[in-house]
Amino acid sequence: MKHLLIRPALAADLPALVDIFNHYVVHGHVTFAVVPHTVASRRPWFDSFGDGPHQILVGESGGVVVGCAYSSRYRPGPAFDTTVETSIYLHPNERQSGVGSRLYAELLKRLAAQPLHLAVAGVALPNPASLALHRRMGFDEVGTFREYARKHDTWISSTWFQRRVGLAVASSATSAEDTQYAGRPSPIS
Ligand SMILES: CC(C)(COP(=O)(O)OP(=O)(O)OC[C@H]1O[C@@H](n2cnc3c(N)ncnc32)[C@H](O)[C@@H]1OP(=O)(O)O)[C@@H](O)C(=O)NCCC(=O)NCCS
C-alpha cells in the first residue's frame, strides 16, 4: 500500500490543489466550475477552513500533494450550522488505488469530534468511483436531481448522499422527524 501522509492543508499546498481542481474544471463535469481557478481566486475558499467543522485535509505521497478532502458550509444561516457538505478530489493519476477511501475516512473521523449532525454530498453523474466511495463510507443515497446543472452544453444530473456525523449532537438533539416517526426507526441512519 502506498505511503500516504494525511494532514491538514497548509497555504503552501494551494498551488498543487488549484492544479488538481483545474483538471476537473477543464475536463468533464465532476465539478460544476467552468472557469479555471487561480491561487488568488481560490484563497478566500482556502481561508474558510480551520480545525472546526470546516476542515481541509490533504494526502501527501513522496512529498507531493495527491489530493484533498474537505467539509464546507452547506447553506447559510444558523439552521445549517450542524450540516456540512463534504467533497474530495484526487490528482487524476492517483485514482483507484485506495487513496480516496483513506483520505475521506480520515476526514469523517475528524468530523465526528465536531458538533455536527449531518454530512451531505452531491455526485454529478456519471461518476461510478464517487458513487462507490460514498456508499463505502456509509453515506445513504437521498435521491437524484435530474438535469440539475448545465456544463459544456450538457445537462448534468446529481445524486445526493447523507451521512450522520457528530454523535454528541445526534444523541442529545431531537429531530422533527424523530417526533414524526416516533416508535419507528429514524429515516436518518
Ligand atoms: C472519487 C475519488 C475521490 C475516489 O477515490 P479513489 O481513490 O479513486 O477510490 P478508491 O480506490 O478508494 O475506491 C473507492 C471505491 O470506488 C470504487 N472505484 C474507484 N474507481 C472506480 C471506477 N473508475 N469505476 C468504478 N468504481 C470505482 C472502488 O472499487 C471502491 O469501491 P468498493 O469500496 O466498492 O471496492 C477519485 O476517483 C477522484 O478524485 N475522482 C475525481 C474527482 C471526483 O470525482 N471527486 C468526487 C466529486 S463528488
Ligand as a Chemical Component Dictionary entry (heavy atoms), coordinates in Angstrom:
data_LIG
# 
_chem_comp.id                   LIG 
_chem_comp.type                 NON-POLYMER 
_chem_comp.pdbx_formal_charge   0 
_chem_comp.three_letter_code    LIG 
# 
loop_
_chem_comp_atom.comp_id 
_chem_comp_atom.atom_id 
_chem_comp_atom.alt_atom_id 
_chem_comp_atom.type_symbol 
_chem_comp_atom.charge 
_chem_comp_atom.model_Cartn_x 
_chem_comp_atom.model_Cartn_y 
_chem_comp_atom.model_Cartn_z 
_chem_comp_atom.pdbx_ordinal 
LIG C1  C1  C 0 -13.904 9.796  -6.469  1  
LIG C2  C2  C 0 -12.482 9.546  -5.975  2  
LIG C3  C3  C 0 -12.157 10.514 -4.840  3  
LIG C4  C4  C 0 -12.401 8.106  -5.449  4  
LIG O1  O1  O 0 -11.110 7.891  -4.939  5  
LIG P1  P1  P 0 -10.278 6.597  -5.382  6  
LIG O2  O2  O 0 -9.004  6.596  -4.633  7  
LIG O3  O3  O 0 -10.230 6.582  -6.861  8  
LIG O4  O4  O 0 -11.221 5.426  -4.878  9  
LIG P2  P2  P 0 -10.785 4.132  -4.049  10 
LIG O5  O5  O 0 -9.664  3.460  -4.767  11 
LIG O6  O6  O 0 -10.568 4.491  -2.626  12 
LIG O7  O7  O 0 -12.096 3.234  -4.205  13 
LIG C5  C5  C 0 -13.318 3.578  -3.584  14 
LIG C6  C6  C 0 -14.423 2.785  -4.223  15 
LIG O8  O8  O 0 -14.620 3.283  -5.562  16 
LIG C7  C7  C 0 -14.511 2.227  -6.496  17 
LIG N1  N1  N 0 -13.964 2.790  -7.701  18 
LIG C8  C8  C 0 -12.834 3.518  -7.817  19 
LIG N2  N2  N 0 -12.671 3.920  -9.072  20 
LIG C9  C9  C 0 -13.714 3.413  -9.786  21 
LIG C10 C10 C 0 -14.103 3.489  -11.135 22 
LIG N3  N3  N 0 -13.379 4.190  -12.039 23 
LIG N4  N4  N 0 -15.234 2.857  -11.507 24 
LIG C11 C11 C 0 -15.991 2.183  -10.605 25 
LIG N5  N5  N 0 -15.683 2.091  -9.288  26 
LIG C12 C12 C 0 -14.541 2.701  -8.899  27 
LIG C13 C13 C 0 -13.593 1.227  -5.835  28 
LIG O9  O9  O 0 -13.753 -0.068 -6.376  29 
LIG C14 C14 C 0 -14.090 1.313  -4.405  30 
LIG O10 O10 O 0 -15.327 0.640  -4.306  31 
LIG P3  P3  P 0 -15.556 -0.558 -3.273  32 
LIG O11 O11 O 0 -15.443 0.030  -1.912  33 
LIG O12 O12 O 0 -16.940 -0.999 -3.599  34 
LIG O13 O13 O 0 -14.485 -1.548 -3.568  35 
LIG C15 C15 C 0 -11.432 9.740  -7.111  36 
LIG O14 O14 O 0 -11.680 8.796  -8.119  37 
LIG C16 C16 C 0 -11.433 11.134 -7.701  38 
LIG O15 O15 O 0 -10.755 12.020 -7.207  39 
LIG N6  N6  N 0 -12.181 11.316 -8.802  40 
LIG C17 C17 C 0 -12.235 12.607 -9.494  41 
LIG C18 C18 C 0 -12.840 13.702 -8.650  42 
LIG C19 C19 C 0 -14.207 13.312 -8.156  43 
LIG O16 O16 O 0 -14.997 12.701 -8.854  44 
LIG N7  N7  N 0 -14.488 13.716 -6.896  45 
LIG C20 C20 C 0 -15.758 13.448 -6.270  46 
LIG C21 C21 C 0 -16.690 14.570 -6.542  47 
LIG S1  S1  S 0 -18.335 14.134 -5.953  48 
# 
loop_
_chem_comp_bond.comp_id 
_chem_comp_bond.atom_id_1 
_chem_comp_bond.atom_id_2 
_chem_comp_bond.value_order 
_chem_comp_bond.pdbx_ordinal 
LIG C1  C2  SING 1  
LIG C2  C3  SING 2  
LIG C2  C4  SING 3  
LIG C2  C15 SING 4  
LIG C4  O1  SING 5  
LIG O1  P1  SING 6  
LIG P1  O2  DOUB 7  
LIG P1  O3  SING 8  
LIG P1  O4  SING 9  
LIG O4  P2  SING 10 
LIG P2  O5  DOUB 11 
LIG P2  O6  SING 12 
LIG P2  O7  SING 13 
LIG O7  C5  SING 14 
LIG C5  C6  SING 15 
LIG C6  O8  SING 16 
LIG C6  C14 SING 17 
LIG O8  C7  SING 18 
LIG C7  N1  SING 19 
LIG C7  C13 SING 20 
LIG N1  C8  SING 21 
LIG N1  C12 SING 22 
LIG C8  N2  DOUB 23 
LIG N2  C9  SING 24 
LIG C9  C10 SING 25 
LIG C9  C12 DOUB 26 
LIG C10 N3  SING 27 
LIG C10 N4  DOUB 28 
LIG N4  C11 SING 29 
LIG C11 N5  DOUB 30 
LIG N5  C12 SING 31 
LIG C13 O9  SING 32 
LIG C13 C14 SING 33 
LIG C14 O10 SING 34 
LIG O10 P3  SING 35 
LIG P3  O11 DOUB 36 
LIG P3  O12 SING 37 
LIG P3  O13 SING 38 
LIG C15 O14 SING 39 
LIG C15 C16 SING 40 
LIG C16 O15 DOUB 41 
LIG C16 N6  SING 42 
LIG N6  C17 SING 43 
LIG C17 C18 SING 44 
LIG C18 C19 SING 45 
LIG C19 O16 DOUB 46 
LIG C19 N7  SING 47 
LIG N7  C20 SING 48 
LIG C20 C21 SING 49 
LIG C21 S1  SING 50 
# 
